[in-house]
Amino acid sequence: MIVKYLFQSRVVSHIFFWGSYILFYTLLWGSYDDDYVGSFAIQLMFVPVKMLLTYYTLYILLPKYILKGRWLPFVFLLIASAFTGGALYRLIAYYIEYPLYFPQYIDGDPLNFYKIIKGIMDIYIVVFLALVIKLLKYWYVNQQDKQILAHEKLEAELKFLKTQINPHFLFNTLNNLYALTLKKSDYAPEVVLKLSELINYMLYECNAHKVLLDNELNFIKNYIEIERMRHGDDLDIKAMINGDSANVYIAPMILLPFIENSFKHGINEELNKSWIDFDLTVTDEQLVLKLANSKSETQHLIESNQGIGLTNVKRRLDLLYKKGYSLEIHDEQRSYTVSLSINLNLEK
């Protein structure tokens, strides 16, 4: 708490800086003749000049000239301020320090050029130390701002992708419901009920960065049941879930586009019997999805990769899991297979 307060309060941090500086040089020079009181008094004599040059550099030269790349006026003002400070430093030494502590050093020239240069070197030790600290602070704040901007950009892109996926999914599901109502199917009311559960999940449960895998699987089961009711005996669906999915988290709606794509393109009138195999395996470290669907020989499902659902989910996988996932898609003569592996350690 003390360190946090020290760096959050500008006044306290400045007092700490100057106090540490004075203490260091008091102990350093006082150890030569064992006169720490005199050494402390001498440091206090020159602190006003050092503070004046330090804050002039930090709050005028740095923001107005250095950070803006105005190097020519900066060099001119730096030299002018350095010699002004050096002259003040020399006058304090000549008229105050020497008479009190070192009368033997008094000579006939209070503005000796070489003594002024020596004073400048003494002053700019602390000026450059403070400047380095200030530049490091600028760099740190700039890096923090970049990270915040990058995070906000990522969040905005993920939200945009999710808003595209959800309407795309709803559009297809409503089409399914419409097809059932045209057939006057007895399944239509049950589809409406399950659709309401799906919408409730999308609106209220999947807005977080991560959701329980069990909730996501329940959502997928409802979707599969809707499709099963729609197609009846014309479609053979096999769904297997292996492993313990409790207390496992995953990005919401990350699996659905693959499943939706299987139903959309895996059912074809040219086939005597369409089929879809859904196999999900969960281990301590990985989630592995193997999804396959039938296709006719004339279908070219590789073109479907450019659709909204799969394009978006690939982008979301890149953003959320980076190198922590693998995705393989095989478009064969009579089947279309998706193999997805996600490193669950990234979601813990």
Secondary structure, 3 states (H helix, E strand, C coil): CHHHHHHHCHHHHHHHHHHHHHHHHHHHHHHHHCCHHHHHHHHHHHHHHHHHHHHHHHHHHHHHHHCCCCHHHHHHHHHHHHHHHHHHHHHHHHHHHHHHHCHHHCCCCCCCHHHHHHHHHHHHHHHHHHHHHHHHHHHHHHHHHHHHHHHHHHHHHHHHHHHHHHHHHHHHHHHHHHHHHHCCCCCHHHHHHHHHHHHHHHHHCCCCCCEEHHHHHHHHHHHHHHHHHHHHHHEEEEEEEEECCCCCEECCCCCHHHHHHHHHHHCCCCCCCEEEEEEEEECCCEEEEEEEEECCCCCCHHHHHHCHHHHHHHHHHHHHHCCCEEEEEEECCCEEEEEEEEEHHHHC
